């Protein structure tokens, strides 16, 4: 290997490392400490990070579109009701983000080389229904490339959830990203338990 080529490789490595450090070091920087979460009937609550609907704590649900029964995603709620993970992701850019999304604030790899995400859960409920969101930050080689929010709000009637599911994305104009400039969708959904409540 020539000295010039070796020097170029070292420079590339140093620049890439600097970008990672300068872009936050703490990979969840940019995920909000609180978020406004919509509940059914137009109510909005301020939800802290790592929160969710307490009545859904310790449960797992399979979510489907109401209009055509197509599968959306599985959702597992942790011991406090915060979303612990989305699994078998079928709609929120699975070709890039993969089949599982974990909103724990840690940097996680995607299927796209050099791209990582970090995410956090927010949510709550009242006497009428629930709402929860996962905020997502995308980085490409350490530089913020976009943000997204996946959300759901609805009501629980026994072993069924009914409501609205949606997502939004806002992407920085980085050449070659596998997302559009900004995408969103929203539809009615229902969910059934993956396994009985504990």
N, C-alpha and C positions, 0 to 999 in steps of 0.2 A: 504494500500500500504506500503510495507516495505521501510525502509530508504535506503537500497541499490538500490531498484527499482526506488525510487523517485530520488536518486542521479544520476542514470544512465539516467533518462529522462531529468533531468536538464542539464547534461553534453552534451547529444545529442542536446538539444535545443541551448546551448551555442556554440557548434562546428558549427552547421548549421548557426547560426547568424553570427559567425565569417567568415565563408566561403562567405556569402552574402556580408559582408562588405569588406573583402579582395579582392573579385573578381571585385571590381570596384565601388561599391556604386552608381556611375553614370552608369545607365544601358546601355547607348549608347556608353560608352567607348569602343573603338575598331572599331566603325563605322567611316570610313574615312571622313575627311573634304572635300576632293575632290575625284573624280574618273574619270578614262578614259572611256568615253562612245563612243561606235562605232556608226557611222552614215553610211547610205548607200554609196556604191562606195568606201569603204575603208578608209574614213576620220574618225579621232578620235579627240574628243575634251575633254578638261579638264572641268568637270562640278562640280560646288559646290554642297554642300548638300542642300536638299530641293529645287532642281531645276527640270525643265522638259521642254518639248517643249511648248513654249508660244502659238502656234497656236492650241494646244489641250486643253487650259485652259477652265475649266468649262464644259467639255464634259464627257460623259460616253460611253464606247464601250464594245461590246460583241465579244470576240476573238475566232476564230475557226481554226482548222488545215486545211490547203489547200488541203491536200491529201485525207482526208476522212470526212471532215465537222464536226468532233467531237469538242465539246465545250471545250475550255481551261480555260478561266477565264473572268470575267468582270473587267474592269479597269475604275476607276473614277479619273479624273484629277482635281486638285484644281484650285484656281483663278489665280495662276502664271504658271500653266502647270505642276507643280510637281504632282507625283502620290499621291492622297489622300488616296486611298485604292484599294486593289484587292478584289473582292467579287465573291461568287459562285466558289471559287477555286476548280478546278477539277483535276489538275495535279501536283501541287507543294506540295506533301506530305499532302493532305487534312486530311488523317487519323490521323495525328499528329498536324499539324499547324491549322487545322480547315478550315472553308469555307471563312473566311475573314482575310486578312493581311493588317495591317495599318502601313505604313512606316513613323511614326512620331517621332522615336527615343525613345519612351517610352517603358518600360518593359510591355509585355503582356503575358497572359497565353496561353498555348497550351492545347491540349487534353491529353497530356502525363503527368502524375503526377510528379510534381517537376521541370518541364521544362518550361522555358519562352523564349521569343524572343524579340529582339528589331530590328528595321529596319529603313532605311532611303532611300530617293529617290534622284536620280541624273539623269540629262538629258538635252537635248537641241535639236537644229535643225539648218539646214542651208537652202539654197535655193533649195536643192534637196530633203531632207527628214529629218526624226527625229530619235532620239535614246533615250531610257530611261532604267534605271536599278533600282532595289531595292536591296540593300545590307542588309543581314540578319545575326544577331549574335544569336546563340542558347546557352542557359545556362541550365545546369542541377544541381539543388541545389546550384546555384550561381557560379558554375565552368564552364568556357567556354567549350562547348562540340562540337561546330562546327560553320561553316560559310557557307553562300550561297549567290548566286547572281541570280536573275531572270532578264532577259533583253529582250528588243525588239528593232528592228530598221526597218525602212521602209519608205514608202512614203504615202502621203494622196492624193487621187484623189476624190474630192467631199465628198460624204458620205461613203467612204470606205478607210480603211487602208490596205496595203499589205506589207509584209516583212518577217522577221525572228524572231522567238521567241525561247528562250532557257533558261536553268538554269544549274548551277553547284553547287555542294556541296562539302565541305571538312569537314570530321568529325573526331574529336579526338577519339582514341581507348578507348571508355568507354563501359564496358560490359553492355549489355541490352538496348543500344540505338536502337530506331526503324528505324534507317537509316543504309544504307550500309557504307562502309569505305569512299566512295565518289561516287556520282552519277551525271550524266549530260545527257542532251538531248537537241536537237535543231531541229527545223522544220520550214517550211514555214507556215505563218498564214495569215488570213485576219480578218478584224473586221468591224462591222457595228454599227451605233449609237444605243445606248439604248434609247435615247430620243433626240429630235432635239436640235441643238446648241442654247444656250440662245441668 
